[in-house]
Every structure is written in structure tokens, then in C-alpha cells.
Amino acid sequence: MEQQKRAKQYETIKIIIKVSETVLSFIILFGFVMSAGSAQLRDWVQGVFINPYMQLLLFSAIIGGFFFLITFPLSFVSGYLLEHRYQLSNQKLVGWLWEKVKSMVVGLILFVPILLIFYYLLRTFPDLWWLLLGGILFVFSLAIGRIAPQVIFPLFYKFDSLEDDTIQDKMHRLARKGNFALEGVYRFNMSKTTKKANAAFTGLGKSKRIIIGDTLLDSFSPDEIETVLAHEVGHFVHKHIWISLIVSTIITFLSLFAAHVVYQELIGQFNFNGTADLAALPLLSIIMSILALITTPLTNLLSRKHEWQADRYALEHSTAPQAFPQALKKLSDINLADQKPHPLVEFLFHSHPAIQKRIDVAEQNLKNKGIVVDSNETVT
């Protein structure tokens, strides 16, 4: 009971900080546009550079730097202080700051080319930029899905092939059942940053692999680990990565089109100098952010459906399915997850169904098969 009280407090604080950061960003950005600050900054950068793309980079850097300074305190509270307060973090302050720096550098390397392409399309194809950008983002998503496990993830964690023969045997059996070529099962040093536990199916094509945090491997029994891995295999068997990619691409195209229509309507009312006016870009950012707030609960709904399917797969294909509810309980405790969030909170913020719902459904399915599950310990 005390653990769940702490979990609810932890999640509530996290949500308050997240909502506060979003509201603060909207207020500042909208005020920046309405006060003519955006137009003044545009005029200034145009006096510094002649090249429109250098103007864009300087304009974006100033706004981005300002937002970083404004939101950093909230990020520090949420990502460092709160994690330490609830004994979830293994990081020292220097380590946390270094990880933030690496994330920013990687983000810039990935974001700047997309930003430049976006501005080129906006300037060259003012009526079709949204369609062309949607196609480019789709290709970009495929590329990231292909290279992330081998190029990006190792920048943050150390990955080693899993040497445990028992778990390897279980994983290869699951791979054969799932009819997919397993490129590898990798252990990564999740404990470098957190006490939380996790595992995931990542990558596309030849880069697909199962990654397992050392925190999970060290805290779970082989049977419990197998059920977690079976859940991840379920995502592959049901083609959830591809379905999510296709759905997110459709939503991206629709969102970009809606943003284009609204943007075209508003730039005249705000007296901006056309679609590619630098001063108007914060307005476009506001429009896109509002659309993201609308579509995120919908993508979460799809994600929760996928999680239910993966849960069923784990129960059907694990050699010891009775270990699955216990694995969920352990994950909940280790990750300090709210087992029974308010339905509205679950709808708006959760990509996974509530843990207690998943445990209840899993235990009921097991009982229907004649497998008795104790409330504290799984037994057959």
C-alpha cells in the first residue's frame, strides 16, 4: 500500500511538471509572436546574415537557447532531483549533465538537417511543403529505426551479447516459434543511470534485436525474464513496429496538412511576409504542438492495444506463463509505476495499459487454463 502511495505521488509530480512545461512553452511562444518579438528577432538575424538558411539557424538557435534556459529548471527537477528523491537514480550530477549534453548533441545532429530541408521546402514549395516533408520524415524514420540500435543507442549504453545459456535457449525457442531471425540478444548497462528495469524489441531489418537491461536480468528469475522476452517477441509477431510506423506516418501527413491549412489562414491575419517568413515559424510551431497534443492520446490508444496483444502472446508462448503476472508486479515495483492510474490520466499520458489491469487479465487467463496463481507468488 505504501509503495503504491509513493508511486502515485511520483507520477502525479511527473505529470504536473510535464504539463507545466508544456503550458509555459505555449505562453512564452504565443507571447513572443503577439508582442512582435518574433518579427524583431527576424529583422536582427537578417542584418547578421544574408543567406536565408544561416538566418534560420541563428533564429532557431536563439529561440532554442532561450527555451532551454527557461525549461531547464523543470527538466532538472523531473530528471534528477525527483529520481533521487524516490531512490530511482544511480547518477551523480555530473553524469546526469553529461547525458543531457550527449542527448542535445545527438538531437542537433539529427534535427538540423531536417530543419534545413523543411525550410527549403517551405520556401520552394509553399503549397506542397507539408506533403513533401511528410514523405521525407517517413524515410527518416526508417533510417533511424535501422541505425539506432547499432549507432545511436551505444552512445548512451554499453551493449554486450547475453552470455546466459538458459536465457539464450529460451530466447531462441521463442524466436523459432515467432518465425523470425534473431540477430542477437543484448544486455545493456541500464544501471548506469537508473534502478528501473526494462527490455525492448528494437531495430528494423537486419538491425532488429532484443535488448535487456542489467537491472532486469539481475532482479528477475529465468522464467520471469522469458515471459518479458515473449512479450517483446509478441510485438514482432504482430508487426507492431511496422503498424505503428505506418499509423504515425498517416497521422504525420494529416497533421502537416492541417497545420498548413491553419498556418495559411493565420499568416495573413498576423501580417507576416508569406509562408517562409522566419517570424511566422514560431506560430507554425504552436500549431504543430497543439495538433500533437490532440493526436498523442490516439497513438497511445493504439500502443495500449498492442501491449494487450503482446501480453496475450507472452501467456500463450512462454514455457512458464504463470511467471508473467509476477514479472509485471516486479516491474511495477522496480519502476515505481502507478498500478491504478485514473482513467483520464491513462487515456492522456499512458502508452501502456494500467499494470493492475494487465495483472488481473493475465491471472484470469491463467485460471481459465487451470493454472492457479497466488496473489503473492505464482505457482502451478
DRENDO-1510 file (C-alpha; in Angstrom, 1 decimal, always signed):
<recs>
REC; n; res; u; v; w
REC; 1; MET; +0.0; +0.0; +0.0 .
REC; 2; GLU; +2.8; +2.4; +0.9 .
REC; 3; GLN; +4.6; +1.6; -2.3 .
REC; 4; GLN; +1.6; +2.5; -4.4 .
REC; 5; LYS; +1.1; +5.7; -2.5 .
REC; 6; ARG; +4.7; +6.6; -3.4 .
REC; 7; ALA; +4.1; +5.6; -7.0 .
REC; 8; LYS; +1.0; +7.8; -7.3 .
REC; 9; GLN; +2.9; +10.7; -5.8 .
REC; 10; TYR; +5.8; +10.1; -8.1 .
REC; 11; GLU; +3.6; +10.0; -11.2 .
REC; 12; THR; +1.5; +13.0; -10.1 .
REC; 13; ILE; +4.6; +15.2; -9.7 .
REC; 14; LYS; +5.9; +14.0; -13.1 .
REC; 15; ILE; +2.6; +14.9; -14.8 .
REC; 16; ILE; +2.4; +18.3; -13.1 .
REC; 17; ILE; +5.9; +19.1; -14.3 .
REC; 18; LYS; +5.2; +17.9; -17.8 .
REC; 19; VAL; +2.0; +19.8; -18.1 .
REC; 20; SER; +3.6; +22.9; -16.6 .
REC; 21; GLU; +6.5; +22.8; -19.1 .
REC; 22; THR; +4.0; +22.5; -22.0 .
REC; 23; VAL; +1.8; +25.3; -20.8 .
REC; 24; LEU; +4.8; +27.5; -20.1 .
REC; 25; SER; +6.2; +26.9; -23.6 .
REC; 26; PHE; +2.9; +27.8; -25.2 .
REC; 27; ILE; +2.6; +31.0; -23.2 .
REC; 28; ILE; +6.1; +32.1; -24.0 .
REC; 29; LEU; +5.9; +31.2; -27.7 .
REC; 30; PHE; +2.5; +32.8; -28.2 .
REC; 31; GLY; +3.6; +35.9; -26.3 .
REC; 32; PHE; +6.7; +36.1; -28.4 .
REC; 33; VAL; +4.6; +36.1; -31.6 .
REC; 34; MET; +1.9; +38.5; -30.3 .
REC; 35; SER; +4.4; +41.0; -28.9 .
REC; 36; ALA; +6.3; +41.4; -32.2 .
REC; 37; GLY; +9.3; +39.8; -30.6 .
REC; 38; SER; +9.5; +37.3; -33.4 .
REC; 39; ALA; +9.5; +40.0; -36.0 .
REC; 40; GLN; +12.2; +41.9; -34.2 .
REC; 41; LEU; +14.4; +38.9; -34.0 .
REC; 42; ARG; +13.8; +38.1; -37.7 .
REC; 43; ASP; +14.9; +41.6; -38.6 .
REC; 44; TRP; +18.0; +41.3; -36.4 .
REC; 45; VAL; +19.2; +38.0; -37.8 .
REC; 46; GLN; +18.6; +39.3; -41.4 .
REC; 47; GLY; +21.0; +42.0; -40.5 .
REC; 48; VAL; +23.6; +39.5; -39.4 .
REC; 49; PHE; +23.4; +37.0; -42.3 .
REC; 50; ILE; +22.4; +37.4; -45.9 .
REC; 51; ASN; +22.0; +33.6; -46.5 .
REC; 52; PRO; +18.4; +32.7; -45.5 .
REC; 53; TYR; +19.5; +29.3; -44.2 .
REC; 54; MET; +22.1; +30.9; -41.9 .
REC; 55; GLN; +19.3; +33.3; -40.8 .
REC; 56; LEU; +17.2; +30.3; -40.0 .
REC; 57; LEU; +19.9; +28.5; -37.9 .
REC; 58; LEU; +20.6; +31.7; -35.9 .
REC; 59; PHE; +16.9; +32.4; -35.4 .
REC; 60; SER; +16.3; +28.8; -34.2 .
REC; 61; ALA; +19.4; +28.8; -32.0 .
REC; 62; ILE; +18.4; +31.9; -30.2 .
REC; 63; ILE; +14.8; +30.7; -29.6 .
REC; 64; GLY; +16.0; +27.2; -28.7 .
REC; 65; GLY; +18.7; +28.5; -26.3 .
REC; 66; PHE; +16.1; +30.7; -24.6 .
REC; 67; PHE; +13.7; +27.8; -24.2 .
REC; 68; PHE; +16.5; +25.6; -22.8 .
REC; 69; LEU; +17.3; +28.2; -20.1 .
REC; 70; ILE; +13.6; +28.6; -19.2 .
REC; 71; THR; +12.7; +24.9; -19.1 .
REC; 72; PHE; +16.0; +23.6; -17.7 .
REC; 73; PRO; +14.9; +24.0; -14.0 .
REC; 74; LEU; +11.8; +21.9; -14.7 .
REC; 75; SER; +13.9; +19.3; -16.5 .
REC; 76; PHE; +16.4; +19.2; -13.6 .
REC; 77; VAL; +13.7; +18.7; -11.1 .
REC; 78; SER; +12.0; +16.0; -13.1 .
REC; 79; GLY; +15.0; +14.2; -14.4 .
REC; 80; TYR; +17.4; +14.5; -11.5 .
REC; 81; LEU; +16.0; +15.7; -8.2 .
REC; 82; LEU; +12.8; +13.7; -8.4 .
REC; 83; GLU; +14.5; +10.5; -9.4 .
REC; 84; HIS; +16.9; +10.8; -6.5 .
REC; 85; ARG; +14.1; +11.7; -4.1 .
REC; 86; TYR; +12.4; +8.4; -4.9 .
REC; 87; GLN; +15.6; +6.4; -5.0 .
REC; 88; LEU; +15.3; +5.6; -8.7 .
REC; 89; SER; +18.5; +7.1; -10.0 .
REC; 90; ASN; +22.1; +5.9; -9.9 .
REC; 91; GLN; +23.5; +9.1; -11.4 .
REC; 92; LYS; +25.7; +11.7; -9.9 .
REC; 93; LEU; +25.0; +15.3; -11.0 .
REC; 94; VAL; +28.0; +15.4; -13.4 .
REC; 95; GLY; +26.9; +12.1; -15.0 .
REC; 96; TRP; +23.3; +13.4; -15.5 .
REC; 97; LEU; +24.6; +16.6; -17.1 .
REC; 98; TRP; +26.9; +14.7; -19.4 .
REC; 99; GLU; +24.0; +12.5; -20.6 .
REC; 100; LYS; +22.0; +15.7; -21.2 .
REC; 101; VAL; +24.8; +17.1; -23.3 .
REC; 102; LYS; +25.1; +13.9; -25.3 .
REC; 103; SER; +21.3; +13.9; -25.9 .
REC; 104; MET; +21.4; +17.5; -27.1 .
REC; 105; VAL; +24.3; +16.9; -29.5 .
REC; 106; VAL; +22.7; +13.8; -31.0 .
REC; 107; GLY; +19.4; +15.7; -31.2 .
REC; 108; LEU; +21.1; +18.6; -33.0 .
REC; 109; ILE; +22.9; +16.3; -35.5 .
REC; 110; LEU; +19.5; +14.7; -36.4 .
REC; 111; PHE; +17.4; +17.8; -36.2 .
REC; 112; VAL; +19.4; +20.4; -38.1 .
REC; 113; PRO; +19.3; +18.6; -41.5 .
REC; 114; ILE; +15.5; +18.1; -41.1 .
REC; 115; LEU; +15.1; +21.8; -40.2 .
REC; 116; LEU; +17.1; +22.9; -43.2 .
REC; 117; ILE; +15.1; +20.6; -45.6 .
REC; 118; PHE; +11.9; +21.8; -44.0 .
REC; 119; TYR; +12.8; +25.5; -44.7 .
REC; 120; TYR; +13.9; +24.7; -48.2 .
REC; 121; LEU; +10.5; +23.1; -48.9 .
REC; 122; LEU; +8.6; +25.9; -47.3 .
REC; 123; ARG; +10.5; +28.5; -49.5 .
REC; 124; THR; +10.4; +26.5; -52.7 .
REC; 125; PHE; +7.0; +24.7; -52.5 .
REC; 126; PRO; +4.8; +26.9; -50.3 .
REC; 127; ASP; +1.6; +24.9; -51.2 .
REC; 128; LEU; +3.1; +21.4; -51.1 .
REC; 129; TRP; +5.8; +21.6; -48.4 .
REC; 130; TRP; +3.6; +19.5; -46.0 .
REC; 131; LEU; +3.3; +16.6; -48.4 .
REC; 132; LEU; +7.0; +16.5; -49.3 .
REC; 133; LEU; +8.1; +16.9; -45.7 .
REC; 134; GLY; +5.8; +14.0; -44.7 .
REC; 135; GLY; +7.5; +11.8; -47.2 .
REC; 136; ILE; +11.0; +12.8; -46.1 .
REC; 137; LEU; +10.1; +12.2; -42.4 .
REC; 138; PHE; +8.9; +8.7; -43.3 .
REC; 139; VAL; +12.2; +7.9; -44.9 .
REC; 140; PHE; +14.0; +9.5; -42.0 .
REC; 141; SER; +12.0; +7.3; -39.6 .
REC; 142; LEU; +13.0; +4.1; -41.5 .
REC; 143; ALA; +16.7; +5.2; -41.4 .
REC; 144; ILE; +16.6; +5.9; -37.7 .
REC; 145; GLY; +14.9; +2.6; -37.0 .
REC; 146; ARG; +17.6; +0.8; -39.0 .
REC; 147; ILE; +20.7; +2.5; -37.5 .
REC; 148; ALA; +19.6; +3.4; -33.9 .
REC; 149; PRO; +20.4; +0.0; -32.3 .
REC; 150; GLN; +23.9; +0.0; -33.8 .
REC; 151; VAL; +24.9; +3.7; -33.9 .
REC; 152; ILE; +22.8; +5.8; -31.5 .
REC; 153; PHE; +22.0; +3.5; -28.5 .
REC; 154; PRO; +25.7; +2.6; -28.0 .
REC; 155; LEU; +26.4; +6.3; -27.4 .
REC; 156; PHE; +24.5; +6.1; -24.2 .
REC; 157; TYR; +24.8; +2.5; -23.0 .
REC; 158; LYS; +27.3; -0.4; -23.4 .
REC; 159; PHE; +25.8; -3.4; -25.1 .
REC; 160; ASP; +27.2; -7.0; -24.8 .
REC; 161; SER; +25.9; -10.2; -26.1 .
REC; 162; LEU; +23.9; -12.1; -23.5 .
REC; 163; GLU; +26.0; -15.0; -22.2 .
REC; 164; ASP; +23.4; -16.7; -20.0 .
REC; 165; ASP; +22.8; -20.1; -21.7 .
REC; 166; THR; +19.5; -20.6; -20.0 .
REC; 167; ILE; +18.0; -17.3; -21.2 .
REC; 168; GLN; +19.7; -17.7; -24.6 .
REC; 169; ASP; +18.0; -21.1; -25.1 .
REC; 170; LYS; +14.6; -19.7; -24.1 .
REC; 171; MET; +15.1; -16.7; -26.4 .
REC; 172; HIS; +16.0; -18.9; -29.4 .
REC; 173; ARG; +13.0; -21.1; -28.7 .
REC; 174; LEU; +10.8; -18.0; -28.8 .
REC; 175; ALA; +12.4; -16.8; -32.0 .
REC; 176; ARG; +11.7; -20.1; -33.7 .
REC; 177; LYS; +8.1; -20.0; -32.5 .
REC; 178; GLY; +7.8; -16.5; -33.7 .
REC; 179; ASN; +9.4; -17.4; -37.1 .
REC; 180; PHE; +11.9; -14.6; -37.1 .
REC; 181; ALA; +15.7; -14.5; -37.5 .
REC; 182; LEU; +17.1; -13.3; -34.2 .
REC; 183; GLU; +20.1; -11.1; -34.8 .
REC; 184; GLY; +21.0; -11.1; -31.2 .
REC; 185; VAL; +20.1; -10.7; -27.5 .
REC; 186; TYR; +22.0; -8.0; -25.8 .
REC; 187; ARG; +22.5; -6.9; -22.2 .
REC; 188; PHE; +23.0; -3.2; -21.6 .
REC; 189; ASN; +24.1; -1.4; -18.5 .
REC; 190; MET; +20.8; +0.3; -17.6 .
REC; 191; SER; +22.0; +0.5; -14.0 .
REC; 192; LYS; +24.5; +3.2; -15.2 .
REC; 193; THR; +21.7; +5.7; -14.9 .
REC; 194; THR; +18.7; +4.1; -13.1 .
REC; 195; LYS; +17.4; +1.4; -10.8 .
REC; 196; LYS; +14.4; +0.9; -13.1 .
REC; 197; ALA; +14.2; -2.2; -15.3 .
REC; 198; ASN; +13.2; -2.7; -18.9 .
REC; 199; ALA; +13.6; -4.8; -22.1 .
REC; 200; ALA; +12.7; -3.9; -25.6 .
REC; 201; PHE; +12.5; -5.2; -29.2 .
REC; 202; THR; +14.3; -2.7; -31.4 .
REC; 203; GLY; +15.5; -2.1; -34.9 .
REC; 204; LEU; +14.3; -2.8; -38.4 .
REC; 205; GLY; +15.6; -5.3; -40.9 .
REC; 206; LYS; +19.0; -6.8; -40.1 .
REC; 207; SER; +19.4; -4.5; -37.0 .
REC; 208; LYS; +16.5; -6.0; -35.1 .
REC; 209; ARG; +17.4; -7.3; -31.7 .
REC; 210; ILE; +16.2; -7.8; -28.2 .
REC; 211; ILE; +17.9; -5.6; -25.6 .
REC; 212; ILE; +17.6; -6.3; -21.8 .
REC; 213; GLY; +18.6; -4.0; -19.0 .
REC; 214; ASP; +21.1; -5.5; -16.5 .
REC; 215; THR; +18.7; -4.3; -13.8 .
REC; 216; LEU; +16.0; -6.7; -15.1 .
REC; 217; LEU; +18.5; -9.6; -15.6 .
REC; 218; ASP; +19.8; -9.2; -12.0 .
REC; 219; SER; +16.3; -9.0; -10.4 .
REC; 220; PHE; +14.2; -11.4; -12.3 .
REC; 221; SER; +14.1; -15.2; -12.4 .
REC; 222; PRO; +14.8; -17.0; -15.8 .
REC; 223; ASP; +11.1; -17.8; -16.1 .
REC; 224; GLU; +10.1; -14.2; -15.4 .
REC; 225; ILE; +12.7; -13.0; -18.0 .
REC; 226; GLU; +11.3; -15.4; -20.5 .
REC; 227; THR; +7.8; -14.0; -20.2 .
REC; 228; VAL; +9.1; -10.5; -20.6 .
REC; 229; LEU; +11.0; -11.5; -23.7 .
REC; 230; ALA; +8.0; -13.4; -25.0 .
REC; 231; HIS; +6.0; -10.1; -24.7 .
REC; 232; GLU; +8.6; -8.4; -26.8 .
REC; 233; VAL; +8.5; -11.2; -29.4 .
REC; 234; GLY; +4.8; -10.7; -29.5 .
REC; 235; HIS; +5.3; -7.2; -30.7 .
REC; 236; PHE; +7.4; -8.6; -33.6 .
REC; 237; VAL; +4.9; -11.4; -34.5 .
REC; 238; HIS; +2.0; -8.9; -34.6 .
REC; 239; LYS; +4.1; -6.5; -36.6 .
REC; 240; HIS; +3.6; -3.7; -34.1 .
REC; 241; ILE; +6.7; -1.7; -35.2 .
REC; 242; TRP; +5.5; -1.5; -38.8 .
REC; 243; ILE; +1.9; -0.8; -37.9 .
REC; 244; SER; +3.0; +2.0; -35.5 .
REC; 245; LEU; +5.3; +3.4; -38.2 .
REC; 246; ILE; +2.5; +3.4; -40.8 .
REC; 247; VAL; -0.1; +4.9; -38.5 .
REC; 248; SER; +2.3; +7.5; -37.2 .
REC; 249; THR; +3.2; +8.4; -40.8 .
REC; 250; ILE; -0.5; +8.8; -41.7 .
REC; 251; ILE; -1.0; +11.0; -38.6 .
REC; 252; THR; +2.1; +13.0; -39.6 .
REC; 253; PHE; +0.7; +13.6; -43.1 .
REC; 254; LEU; -2.7; +14.6; -41.8 .
REC; 255; SER; -1.2; +16.8; -39.1 .
REC; 256; LEU; +1.1; +18.6; -41.5 .
REC; 257; PHE; -1.8; +19.2; -43.9 .
REC; 258; ALA; -4.0; +20.6; -41.1 .
REC; 259; ALA; -1.1; +22.7; -39.9 .
REC; 260; HIS; -0.6; +24.0; -43.5 .
REC; 261; VAL; -4.3; +25.0; -43.8 .
REC; 262; VAL; -4.4; +26.7; -40.4 .
REC; 263; TYR; -1.0; +28.4; -41.0 .
REC; 264; GLN; -2.0; +29.8; -44.4 .
REC; 265; GLU; -5.1; +31.3; -42.7 .
REC; 266; LEU; -3.2; +32.9; -39.8 .
REC; 267; ILE; -0.1; +34.3; -41.5 .
REC; 268; GLY; -2.3; +36.9; -43.3 .
REC; 269; GLN; -4.1; +37.8; -40.1 .
REC; 270; PHE; -0.8; +38.3; -38.2 .
REC; 271; ASN; +0.6; +40.3; -41.2 .
REC; 272; PHE; +3.6; +38.0; -41.8 .
REC; 273; ASN; +5.5; +38.2; -45.1 .
REC; 274; GLY; +4.4; +34.9; -46.6 .
REC; 275; THR; +4.8; +31.3; -45.7 .
REC; 276; ALA; +8.5; +31.3; -45.3 .
REC; 277; ASP; +8.7; +34.4; -43.1 .
REC; 278; LEU; +11.1; +33.5; -40.2 .
REC; 279; ALA; +8.9; +35.5; -37.8 .
REC; 280; ALA; +6.0; +33.2; -38.6 .
REC; 281; LEU; +7.7; +29.9; -37.8 .
REC; 282; PRO; +7.0; +30.1; -34.0 .
REC; 283; LEU; +3.3; +30.3; -35.0 .
REC; 284; LEU; +3.7; +27.2; -37.1 .
REC; 285; SER; +5.4; +25.5; -34.1 .
REC; 286; ILE; +2.4; +26.4; -31.9 .
REC; 287; ILE; +0.0; +24.9; -34.4 .
REC; 288; MET; +2.0; +21.7; -34.7 .
REC; 289; SER; +2.3; +21.4; -30.9 .
REC; 290; ILE; -1.5; +21.7; -30.5 .
REC; 291; LEU; -2.0; +19.1; -33.1 .
REC; 292; ALA; +0.5; +16.8; -31.3 .
REC; 293; LEU; -1.5; +17.2; -28.1 .
REC; 294; ILE; -4.6; +16.1; -29.9 .
REC; 295; THR; -3.1; +13.1; -31.7 .
REC; 296; THR; -0.9; +11.7; -28.9 .
REC; 297; PRO; -3.8; +10.2; -26.9 .
REC; 298; LEU; -4.8; +8.5; -30.2 .
REC; 299; THR; -1.4; +7.0; -30.7 .
REC; 300; ASN; -1.3; +5.9; -27.1 .
REC; 301; LEU; -4.6; +4.1; -27.6 .
REC; 302; LEU; -3.1; +2.1; -30.4 .
REC; 303; SER; +0.0; +1.4; -28.3 .
REC; 304; ARG; -2.1; +0.1; -25.4 .
REC; 305; LYS; -3.9; -2.2; -27.9 .
REC; 306; HIS; -0.5; -3.5; -29.0 .
REC; 307; GLU; +0.5; -4.1; -25.4 .
REC; 308; TRP; -2.6; -6.2; -24.8 .
REC; 309; GLN; -1.8; -8.3; -27.8 .
REC; 310; ALA; +1.8; -8.8; -26.7 .
REC; 311; ASP; +0.6; -9.8; -23.2 .
REC; 312; ARG; -1.6; -12.5; -24.7 .
REC; 313; TYR; +1.3; -13.7; -26.8 .
REC; 314; ALA; +3.5; -14.0; -23.7 .
REC; 315; LEU; +0.9; -16.0; -21.9 .
REC; 316; GLU; +0.4; -18.4; -24.8 .
REC; 317; HIS; +4.1; -19.0; -25.8 .
REC; 318; SER; +6.1; -18.9; -22.5 .
REC; 319; THR; +7.1; -22.2; -21.0 .
REC; 320; ALA; +6.1; -20.9; -17.6 .
REC; 321; PRO; +3.3; -18.4; -18.3 .
REC; 322; GLN; +2.4; -18.3; -14.6 .
REC; 323; ALA; +5.6; -16.2; -14.1 .
REC; 324; PHE; +4.2; -13.3; -16.2 .
REC; 325; PRO; +1.9; -11.7; -13.6 .
REC; 326; GLN; +4.7; -11.8; -11.1 .
REC; 327; ALA; +7.1; -10.2; -13.6 .
REC; 328; LEU; +4.5; -7.4; -14.1 .
REC; 329; LYS; +4.4; -6.9; -10.4 .
REC; 330; LYS; +8.1; -6.7; -10.1 .
REC; 331; LEU; +8.3; -4.3; -13.0 .
REC; 332; SER; +5.7; -2.1; -11.3 .
REC; 333; ASP; +7.6; -2.1; -8.0 .
REC; 334; ILE; +11.1; -1.5; -9.5 .
REC; 335; ASN; +9.9; +1.2; -11.9 .
REC; 336; LEU; +7.6; +2.8; -9.2 .
REC; 337; ALA; +4.6; +2.6; -11.6 .
REC; 338; ASP; +1.1; +3.6; -10.6 .
REC; 339; GLN; -0.8; +0.4; -10.9 .
REC; 340; LYS; -4.2; +2.0; -10.9 .
REC; 341; PRO; -4.0; +5.4; -12.6 .
REC; 342; HIS; -7.1; +7.5; -13.1 .
REC; 343; PRO; -8.8; +6.5; -16.4 .
REC; 344; LEU; -8.3; +10.1; -17.7 .
REC; 345; VAL; -4.6; +10.0; -16.8 .
REC; 346; GLU; -4.2; +6.6; -18.5 .
REC; 347; PHE; -6.0; +7.9; -21.7 .
REC; 348; LEU; -4.0; +11.1; -21.9 .
REC; 349; PHE; -0.5; +10.0; -20.8 .
REC; 350; HIS; +0.0; +6.3; -20.8 .
REC; 351; SER; +1.3; +4.2; -23.8 .
REC; 352; HIS; +0.7; +1.0; -21.7 .
REC; 353; PRO; -2.4; -0.2; -20.0 .
REC; 354; ALA; -2.5; +0.1; -16.2 .
REC; 355; ILE; -0.4; -2.5; -14.6 .
REC; 356; GLN; -3.1; -3.8; -12.3 .
REC; 357; LYS; -5.4; -4.3; -15.3 .
REC; 358; ARG; -2.7; -6.3; -17.1 .
REC; 359; ILE; -2.1; -8.4; -14.0 .
REC; 360; ASP; -5.8; -9.1; -13.5 .
REC; 361; VAL; -6.3; -10.1; -17.1 .
REC; 362; ALA; -3.2; -12.3; -17.1 .
REC; 363; GLU; -4.2; -14.1; -13.9 .
REC; 364; GLN; -7.8; -14.6; -15.2 .
REC; 365; ASN; -6.5; -16.1; -18.4 .
REC; 366; LEU; -4.2; -18.4; -16.5 .
REC; 367; LYS; -7.1; -19.5; -14.2 .
REC; 368; ASN; -9.2; -20.2; -17.3 .
REC; 369; LYS; -6.5; -22.6; -18.4 .
REC; 370; GLY; -6.4; -24.3; -15.0 .
REC; 371; ILE; -3.2; -22.6; -13.7 .
REC; 372; VAL; -3.7; -21.3; -10.2 .
REC; 373; VAL; -2.0; -18.0; -9.5 .
REC; 374; ASP; -1.4; -17.0; -5.9 .
REC; 375; SER; -1.8; -13.2; -5.2 .
REC; 376; ASN; +1.8; -13.0; -3.8 .
REC; 377; GLU; +3.6; -15.7; -5.7 .
REC; 378; THR; +2.9; -17.5; -9.0 .
REC; 379; VAL; +2.6; -21.3; -8.7 .
REC; 380; THR; +1.2; -24.1; -10.9 .
</recs>
